[in-house]
Amino acid sequence: MGLFDRFKKGLARTRDKLVSGLRNVLTFGRKIDDALLDELADAMLVGDMGPRAVMALQDEIRAAWKAGQISEAQEILPFLKQRIASTWSEADRALNRASAGPTVVFVVGVNGSGKTTSVAKLCNWLVKQGHTVLLGACDTFRAAAIDQLTIWAERCGVDIVKHQPGSDPGAVAFDACQAGVARGVDFIILDTAGRLHTQDHLMRELGKIRNVVRKHIPDAPHEVLLVLDATIGQNALQQAKVFSDVVDVTGLMLAKLDGSAKGGIVVGIRDQFDIPVKFVGLGEGVDDIEPFDPEAFVEAMFADL
């Protein structure tokens, strides 16, 4: 199955809601007017894009209409798809790299988001790209998380640094960075505990781990990836805001992109917080990860229209 087909399958719920509304608005030959643009906005809101992003897109379509660039309903869809896809440049979607030494990737996210599995997928993808990887098991609050990561590390063929359950997660991060530098690895991937974004003291602890890492590798972390559950819709906006405030999120890993996903939310997050999607999880297997392709994603989101 190609990437477009996998995206189409994963975006089934989003597309069904979006397309059913747009089909009634973008009828062939209908002239663009303010009433049509209001109906268009309502249809896009149903697609989980978020009100701020929808209003911005509506304004751009209105400006193109007023400028005489488009005049009929059927011209809106190509304009809309191009505009959404263009918000993610190739440079934005590439992993940030250290100028020298290991690249440290900090992976954050709430419990149940698919974070630990996403970490394993990322490690596996990097190994397949020919990179050496060291994994740091900084989620010391759950013994099961350490055990799960150890199994994934063995399957992916990467070394892992871990401590006993209940240990200081900052100490694990420090040891992982120290080992990564000594071994000359390309990437150090640090898994963190599934912080509940509503619990301030846990979020402060997450910031402390980041500061510990910076003491050993001054410009680290080079990449901070927030794993978001693609099924949660608008709740993802709040998660993106809080995690960005604490650890300066640089990219998203969209997990659980299956038929129940509300994938349109990535449009809202990009518009509101300027955070690009970098990877997408498309299944349960360790190989079910793809670098984000905005053109394929947008075509799949509006397919069958």
Secondary structure, DSSP 8 states (H G I E B T S, - for coil): --HHHHHHHHTHHHHHHHHHHHHHHS-TT-B--HHHHHHHHHHHHHTT--HHHHHHHHHHHHHHHHTTS--BGGGHHHHHHHHHHTTS-HHHHS----SSS-EEEEEE--TTSSHHHHHHHHHHHHHHTT--EEEEE---S-HHHHHHHHHHHHHHT-EEE---TTS-HHHHHHHHHHHHHHHT-SEEEEE-----TT-HHHHHHHHHHHHHHHHHSTT--SEEEEEEETTSTTHHHHHHHHHHHHH---EEEEE--STT--TTHHHHHHHHH---EEEEE-SSSTT-EEE--HHHHHHHHTTT-
